């Protein structure tokens, strides 16, 4: 029915409760991956597992994912957690880098970023015999340096952008998180910083799907948020109250099933669309994430997944791994222009953030906007 649409679910696949636990790398949550994979296959959903380093070396992960990968029933990609990926500057016995606990990858020195990124990449190849082509930055912390490395490693897809979201209050080591307030909701291409060099191709960004308002008042309000004008925080609260959630396609407790289905429906225009749902592997197990603290929360989440997958199947939207989702853009011969980045800047203050200004021309575009904004 919707030939110009694709559905993909991207799973941040990582240790138990990576938000808080710093004294061990627990992998209990991977014991429910076979159940999740079976649910996906029941509804012809192809999941993309974005693997943190621990999921490439621990037996608990290899025994689960190797058969699924070998049978080509999923896609696997990379998900860099700076604090669990070697080499470690200050290693704890539990397998953490105490020097970079919960740090954004853009906070790493150049050499260490390269070493950790290469380590994760090679570990995925060594463990599963496939070259990853999809990436999500840990804690959504994408930057131009990461984009350059991904392009040089011939990645096809990044999925680190959450449109209309400002994560600058979330502190890493010293910096705040990125702001995606002005980020486009549709896929776009990142250019390499040496864009004039013909050897460097572009990298397709497939943002997390968020609610696309059609009603005039909501559309005006969403446009106001993208401009990052005075009073944005109040406007953001009003916007979220009106749509009933923060608008992201995630099946956690804050989103009711009707909200999830409303977000999916908002993508069903004539324009080609990649519907990108996300979840953490740890959310699938009770007690392994902040979102599934009780059995009731966990049961509701599984039911939301089942009903969402059934909705996608009933709409006859094809599900693919995220790297294969770009085919609809190629078939429709749609070209999405890349943001054009200024050099990265840093601030020494505790709540400093990476600063990047991007000028974009995308589809019907709109005014040039600040793609990232200071957290300080």
N, C-alpha and C positions, 0 to 999 in steps of 0.2 A: 504493500500500500504506500509506504513512504520510501521509494527507491533512492531518494537523495538524502537519506538519513542513515547514520550508523550509531549503534549503542556500544559503549565500552565501559567496563568497570575496572578501575585502577585500585589496586590493593597495596597500601604501604605495609610491607611484610617485614616484621621486625620483632624484637624481644618484647616480653610482657611489660606492659605499663612503662614504656620508654619515657613518659612524661616525668615520672617521679623516682622510679627505682634506680639507684646508683650503686648498690652494693652487690648486685649479681645480674647476670644475663639469663633470665628465665625464658624458656621456649615452650611453655605449656600450651600457649595459644595455638601453636601449629598442629596440635593434636585434633583440632576441629577443621582444619583445611580440607581433609577428604570429604567431610560432610558439606562444606561450602562448595567444593568442586562438583560434587554430585548434584547439588541444587542448581548450579550453573548449567550443567549438562542437561538436566531435566527440562530446562527452558531454552536450550540452545544459546546460552550466553558464554562468550569466550572471555575469561578474566585475564587481566594483566597483573602479574605479581611483580611489584617493584621491590627488589630485595636489598635489605641492609646486609652488611658484611657478615653478621653472625648467621645469616641464612644461607651462606655459601660454604661454611666450614663445619657447622655443627651437625652431628649425625641425625638429630631430631628433625632438622630441615631437609637434609639430603634424602633421607628415607621417604619423606613425604613428596617432595617436589620432583625428584629424578624421574619416577614413573610417569608423572603428569607431563613433564617437559618432553620426555622421550616419545610419548604418544601424541605429541603436538596438540594437546588439548588446552593449551594456555600460551600466553606470551610471558616472558620474564624480562625485566629491565632492572635498572640500578636506582638505588635510593641511598644517597650518601649521608650517613650519620658520622659527623666528625669525631665523635667521642667513642665509637666502637670500631672504627676502621683503622688498621695499622698504616704506617708506623706510629707508635705512641711516643710522645715527648715525656710524659710522666705516667707510666703504666701502673695501674692498680691490678692486684692479683685476679680480680673478677673479670678482666678483659676490657677495662675502660681506660681512656686517655684523660686523666684528671686535669690536664692542662687545658683541655678543650671541651669540657663537659657541657653539652647542649649548645655548643657554639654553632653559629651559621657558617656554612662553608666559605662565604665571602670574607670571614674574619681570619681565615688561615693565611699564614705567609705563603707566598707563591710556591716555594719549593715543597712545602708540606702539603699544600692543596694538590699539587700535581702527584705527589707520592701516594696520598690517600686515594685519590681518584683512580689512579692506575692500579693500585692494589685491589680495589673493589672490582674494577673492570676485569682484571686478569683472574680474580678469584671466581667470578661468575663463569667466565669461559672455561676455566679449569674444572669447576665442579659440575657444570651442566652441558658443556660442549657446544654452547651456542654463544654468539656474539650479541650482547644487548644493544638494542637500537632505541630504547625508550628510557627516559630519565625523569625523576622528580627529586628536586633538592630537599634535603632534610629540613624540616620546619619551613618549607616553601622558599628557602633562601636562595633564589636564583640571582645571578648577576652576569655581567658581560664576560668576565673571565671564565666562568663556568660554561657559558654559551660557546666561547671560542674553543675550549677544550672538547666539548661535545661535538662540535662541527669537525674538528680535526680527527676525532675518533670515529667519524662517520655515523654518529647517531642520527636518527631521522626525526625523533619527536622529543620535545620536553613538555611536561605537564605540571609546572610549578606555579602557575599564575592563578590567583583567585580574584576575579574581577570584583570591583566595588568593595574590596576588603583592605583595611589598614591594619597591618600587623606590627606597626612600629613600637607599640607598647610592650611587645614580647621581647624581653632581653635575651641575648645570646651570651657570649663571654663578656663583651663590653658594649656591643652595638645593639640597636633595636632591629626589629624585623622589617621586611620590605612593606611598602605601601603599594597596593594595586588598585587604588581608587580610580585612576584614570585608565586602567587597562581595558582593552576591548573585550567584549564577551565572545567574539567569534575567533576562530583560529587565525593566527598571523605568523609571519616568518621573522625570525631573528637573523640579522646579518652578523657575520664575523667582524671583529673590529678592523680587520684588514679587508674590508668588503671589496676593494678594487682588485684584489688578487683573484684571478680566475680559478685557482685551485680550491678555493673555499666556497662551498655551497652554503645555502641557508638552512636553518633549523626550524621546523614547524612547531609552533607552540599550540597545544590543544588545552585551553584553559579548563579548569573545573567548571562544569555547567552550573550556571546560576539562573534564577528566575528572570525571564525576559518579559517585562510588562508590556501589555498592549493598550490597556486603558490609558486614556490621555493623562489624567492626573498623576498616575504612577510613573508613566514614561517621563513626564516633565521632572518629577522628583528624582528619578534615577539619573537623568541628565545633569541635574543640579549637583548630585553627589560626585559625578565624574569630574566636575569642574573644580572640586575641592575648595569651594568658596567659604566665606565666613558663615558660621552657623551650620556647618556640615554635620557635626555630631548630633545636633538636635534633629536635623533632617533625616539622618540615618536611623535614629530611633523611631521616628514617625514612619519611615518607609518600612522598616522591619515589622513594626506593629501592624501596618496595613496588610502586608502580605502574609503575616502569621509566622515568620521565621526569619533567619538571616539570608534566606534565598539560595543557599548552596545545596547541591544535589548530594546529600549525605544522609544515610538512614540512622542518625543518632537520635537520642530521646527528645531533642528540641524540635524535631520535625515529625509531624503526624503523617500518616499515610496519605491523606488527601493533599497535604502540602507537597509531598514528593511527586505525586501524580500531576499536581498543578504545575510544578516546575518542568516536568517532562512535556506536558501539553504546550507550555509556552514556547517550546522549541519547534513545534509542528507547523511551521509556515512553509511556503513554497521554496524558501531559501535552503540550500543544502546545509545540514547541521550534523555535527558530531556531538552526541549526548554523552557526557563524561561524568559518570558517578564515581565517587571515591569512598573508601572505607579503610580502616586500619585492620590488619589481621587480628590484633588483640581485642578489637571490639566484638569479635565473634564468640568470645569466651567470657563467661561470667567472672568478674573479679580481676580481669587482666588489663582493663583500661578504665579511664574516668567515665566512660560512656556506658559501661555495662557492669555497674557495681552490684546489681542484684540480678537474680534469676529472672525476675519479671522484665527488667530492662532488656536482658539478653533475648528472652523469648519474643518480645515485641519487635526487636531489631530483626530477628530471623523472619518474622512474619512480614515485616515491611519489605525485606529483600524478595521474598517469595511473590508478594503481590506486585511489586515493581517489575520483576522479571516477567510475570504473567502478562502485565500490561504491555510491555515491550513486545512480547510474542504475539499478543492479540492484534497489535498495530502492524505486525509483519515488518518490524524494523530489524534489519540484519545486525547481529552482534559480531564484533571482531576484536582481536587484540588491537591495542591502540596504534601500533605502527602501521596496521593495515587500514586504519580509519581514513587516512588521507586520500584514499582512492576516489571518494566522492568529490573532493575538491578538484582532482585532476580530470575526472569525467565531465564535470560541469565547466571546466576550463576557467575556474575562478582563480584570480591571482590576488593574494593578500600581501600588502606591502609591509615591509619590516620596520619596526622601531629603529631609530638611528641614535646611538648612544653617545653621550658625552663621557669623558673620563670619569672613573670612579673617584670619589672623594671620601675622606674619613674625618670624623671628629673625635676629639680626645675625651669628650664628656661621657659620663656613664651611659646616657641614653642617646648617644650619637648613633647615626645610622649610615649605611651606605647611601650615597646620593647618586642618583643617575637620572638625568633628564632625557626623555625620549620624545622625539617628534615622530608622529605617526600619520600615515595616510592609509586608511584602511577602508575599503569599500566606499561607503558614502562619507567616511571620515568624520569631519568635524574639526574643531579648532585644535591646534597643538596644545598638548597638556603635559604637565609634569607626571612622568610615569612612576617615579619614586619620590617620596617626600621625606624630609628629615624627621627623625623621631625625637630630636632634641628640642 
